């Protein structure tokens, strides 16, 4: 499942919004290492999944991820670590 000319698997790239079928969640690609992709959400949750389980996010899923980030910021507004 490599991209054109030996590029990244499935055309994935760092910063891309993706949907992970294994975990049924939307996230952003943080890194690629062989058959694994590192994914994170605006809430701080991170995980790794196989490239085969990940596909580019749809417009709806990109909006969903932005909404999750906005809600997370709103809930933690004014709180200090």
N, C-alpha and C positions, 0 to 999 in steps of 0.2 A: 504494500500500500504506500509506496514511495511516490513523491511528487515528481514533476518533470525534472529531467537531468539529475536524478539522484538527490533531489531536494528533501525537505522534511516530510515525514510520513503524513499522508493525507492533506498535504499543503498547510499543515499547522505551523504557526509562528508565535513567538512570544508576544503577549499583549492581546492576542485574539480571544474573543468570547467564544466559548465552546459549551456544548451540552454533553455530559458524561452519562451514557446509558446505564453503566454499572451502578452508579450512585444516584441516578435520576436527579441530577443537579446541574445547574448552570454555573460556570466559573470562568476565570481568565487564565490563560496559559502563562505560567511563570518560568517554565524550563522544559527542555526536551533532552532525554538521555536514552539513546537506543530505542527500545520499544515502549518506553515509559514517558508519560507527560506529567509534569507537576502543575497542579491547578489550585487556584485560590479563589475565595469569595471576599467581598468587602468586609465581612464580619471577622476576618482573620482565620477562618477555617481553611486549612490546606490539606491536600491529599495527592496521591499519585494514582494514575490509571494507565491502562494500556492504550496505545494510540488507536487500536482497532475499536475501542469502546467510545471514542470521542469523535464528535462531528462538529463542524462550525455551527455557531448559534444562529438562530433566526432573528429577525427584527424584534419579534415579540420577546424572545429570550434576552436580547440585549437590553430592552426596556425593563424587563423583570429584574435583571441584575442591577441596573441603575436605581430602581425603586428599593431594592434590598439595601443598597449602599446608603441611600438617603434616609431610610428608616433607621438603620444602624447609627448613623450620625446623629439623628434627632434624639434617639433614646440615650445616647451617651454625651449629649451636649452639656457642657458645664461640669462634667465629672472629671476629676484628675486622678491619674494612676497612683 
